[in-house]
Amino acid sequence: MSQLGNRNIVDIRFCCMTAVLGSKEPRHPQLVMKELGILYHNSAPKSVWDQWWFFDCQRIPDPLPKYLKVFDRDNQEHKRHFPELLSRDM
């Protein structure tokens, strides 16, 4: 089942541990996103979770690699960690 549903613009989490250990993808997350052809408005590292978050992503391949997950910016936990980046007015 697609993570994208009917959405053209989504926010994506890049899990560095899953990329390296599970998919043998050691390259920098921003480089990987570029090579996948994914465009994004903004990105932020989340070193505590070994993740990068990419906001307002477009041109998303389906299916996504296992280390990329669509996430809901309206989730309260995400809002607590990045209130300035998750504003719809950025």
N, C-alpha and C positions, 0 to 999 in steps of 0.2 A: 504494500500500500504506500502511496506517495506521501511524503511529509509536507508537500506543498499545497495539497488541496486545490482550491481554485484561485490561490493568491499568486500575483505576479511579483510582489515586493515583500520580502520576509527578512527576518533577523536570523542569523546563523551563529551557532557556537562551533568552534573548531577545537576539538579535544586533542591536545598535543600527545598525550600518553597513548591514546588509541591510534593516532596516526603513526607514531614511531614503533610501538610494540605490536600492534595488531595489523597494520597495513604497510609497514616498512617504508613510511613516508617521513624522512628526516628533515625535509626542507622547511624554511620559514613559512608560517601560515599565510602571510600576505603574498608571497611568491606562489604558493600553491593555488590560492584563490585566483590570482591573475592568470595562471596557466590553465585553470579550469574554465576561464572566460567569465567568471562571476564579477560583476560590478558591485561596488558598495559605496555608501555615502561616508561612513566613518567606521573606525575599528578601535578596539581597546584590549590590551592584554589583561588577563585575569590570572596572575601568577600563582595565587593561592590555590586555584583549581587546575593549573596547567592548561589553561584555555585562552583562546582569543575570541572575542565577540565581534561580529561584523553586523552593521546596521544598514537597513534599507537596501538589501541585496536584490539584484536583478540578474537576468540571464542565467538562471540556476539550472544545472543539469539534473535530469531525473532518470534514474535514481541518484541520490547523493552518495559519495563515499561514506563508509561507516563512521569516520571520524568527524563528519559534519552533521549537525542536527539543527533543525529549525526550532527556534524558541519563541515564546510569547512575551513580548516586551511589556504586556500588561500584568504579568506575574509580579506579585508584591515583592518577592525576593530580588528579582532583577531591578525593580524600581529602587529598592533600598540600597543596592550597591552602585548603581549608576544613574541617579536621578537626572543629572544634566544631559547625559547621552540618550536617555530613553524618552525625553520630551519629544512629542510629535511636532514641536515648533522649531526644531534645530535647523 
